[in-house]
Structure formats: structure tokens, C-alpha cells
Amino acid sequence: MLEALTEQREIGNKYKINNFNLFARLFCTISEEVITRFGEEGKKAIVASVKQFGKRRGKEIAELVKSKGKSLTLKNFMVYSTFDSADTAKYKMNIRDGNVEVVIRSCIFCEGCEDWGKKEFGKIYCEYIDEAIMEGYNPDIKFELASSLTHGDKHCIQRYMVKS
């Protein structure tokens, strides 16, 4: 066993898979099974689950922001978001009139879906998660998914807009 530990140290992270990639594979596998077994009702259950998960994540972020004595602004959402995007996506952010547009060139989640040939199931997650997070965080901030890698687009374009 000591030999295995030595070899593992030498190899390092070469064969390790990012947790968000693994999450994508799990999500797609569960979604495929549920939809295959239960059809449209199964898909509705998956969508409802993604929305429930997203709202809860948004509420958790809101609670964190409020615990710091801050208001539920888009800026504070970006600062205190609990999702670590550093190792999960390559993107650039554009800021216009206090609104944010995120252009994502590559995404670990989408890669996980592609790795197992299940992008059609991954797009269910992408279609609903961020809007639900914003609804849970602050429904006065509107989210729009203008394009998505899981839909076969060249980029994900996510827009966060403060309602007037």
C-alpha cells in the first residue's frame, strides 16, 4: 500500500475529475433514468427539483449576505456567491448600467454531460438553475439565459439585470 501512495503522489491530479464534472454526470444519469421510466411526468419532477435546489441555494446566499449586514444587491450576490467558478468555467464578465453579462467559453458541467454523451439531460439543469437561484436570492434581480453550451451554442450567455 505504501507503494500505491508513492505512485499516487507522483501522478498527482492527472486523472482526477472536477467535482462539478462528476455532479454533471450524476445529474444526467439520474435525469435520463427518471425521464426514461416516467416520461413527461419524470421530466417535470426533475425540473421541479432543479428549481427547488436553486431557490434554496439562492436563499442560503441571501442569508449569508444579510448576516454580513449587507443588502441583497447584484454586487453582493457576486461577492458572496457560494459557487466557486474559478475551476469550473472560463468566462468574461461585462458590466453595463449595473447589470452583468457573463460570457462562458467553456464549462466543466457541460464537459461532464458531453463526457458521457448526455448533454440533452444536462440542458435541463442549465435552463432552470440560475433563474431559480436568483429567485431565491432576490426576485428583483432578473436572470436571462440567452444561449447555452448544453444547447449546442458557442457560448453560454447569462444576463443578470436589476429590475427597475
N, C-alpha and C positions, 0 to 999 in steps of 0.2 A: 504493500500500500504506500509506503514512503516513496517508492519509485513512481507511482501514479501521481503523487503530489508534486514531485520534482518535474515530471513531464508537463503537468498542468501549468505550473509556473512558467515553464519555457514557452509553451504555446500561448499563454496569456488569454486575451479575449478574442482570438482569431475565429473561434467557432461559436461564440456567444451570440444570442439573439436578443435584441432590444425587447424589453417587456411590453412596449406598446405594439410591436410587431406580433408578439405572442398573443396579446389581447385581441388583435385583429383576427388572427387565425381562429381563436376560440369563438369570438363573436360570430364570424362567418359560418363556422361549423355548427354552432347551436342554431343560428338562423336558418341555415339550409335544412337541418333536421326538422325543426318546428314547422317550417313552411311546407316541406315535403309531406309531412304527416297530416297537417291540419289545413293546408291551403290558405285561402284568403284570411280566414279567422286566425291562423297561426301568424301570418304577416302582421295583422292588426295587433296581436299580442306583443310581437317584437317591437313594433313602432311605439306602442304604449309604454313598454319597458324602457326604451331609449329615452323617451320624453320624461318619464318618472326619474330615471337616473340623472338626466341633465338638470332637471329642476332642483333636485336635491343637491347636486354639485354647486349650482348657482346659489342656492340658499346658504350652503356652507361658506362659500366665498363671501357672501354678504355679511354673514355673522362675523367672519374674521375681520372684514373691513370695519364694521361697526365697533368691534371690540378694540380697535385701534383709535376710536374716536373720529373716524373719517366718514365722509358721506359716500353714498353709492353712485359714484361717478364712473364714467368710462375709464378715466385715468386710473382711478383706484382699482378698478377691475383688472386692468393690465398689470398694475404693480403687485397686487395681492393674489392673482390667479394661482390656484394650486397645481396647475398643469405645467410641467417642465417641458417646454417646447425646444429647448436647446439641442437635445439629441434626437428629436423626433421629426423635425421638419427643416427644410431650407426655404427661407421666405424673406420677403422685404415688406416693410410697413410704409404706407403712405398716409400722411395726416393732412386732412383738408377741413377747414372750418370746425375743428374739434371732433370731427368724425375720423374713423380709421378704416383703411382698406388694407387687408393683408393678402399678398400675392404669394402663394405657396408653390414652389417649383418641384419639390419632392417631399414625400410624406411616408414615414415608417408604417403608419396604419395602412395606407394604400398598398405599400410594398408587401405587407403581411397578407393582405387579401389576394394580391397577384401571385405571391409565392405558392399559394395553394389553389390557384385558379378559381377564386370565389369572389371576385370583385363585384358581381351582381348583388351579393348579400352585404358586402361592405358599404355599398352606397346607401343602404337603409340607415345605417348609423350616421353617415355624413349628412344626409338630408335633414335629420331631426335634432342632432345632439346640441349644436351650438345655439340654435334658437331657443331650445329648452333651457340651456344654461343661463342665457340672458333673461329669460322669463323668470327664472328662479332668483337671479341676482337683482335685476331691476327692470321691470317690464317697460319702463320709459326709454330704454335703450333698445333700438330695433336692430335685428340681425338679418342679413340677407346673404344667402349663398348664391353668388352669381354664376359660378362654374365650379366643377369638382373633378379632381383626378379620378375618383372612383366611377365617374360617369364617362370617362374617356377624354375629358378636356385636357388641354395642355397644362393648365394651372388650376389650383383652387383659388377662387377669389372670394374672400369673405369681407363683408362690409358691416361695420358697427356704426350705427347712426343714432345720435341723440335726438329724440322726438322733440319737436317744438310745440 
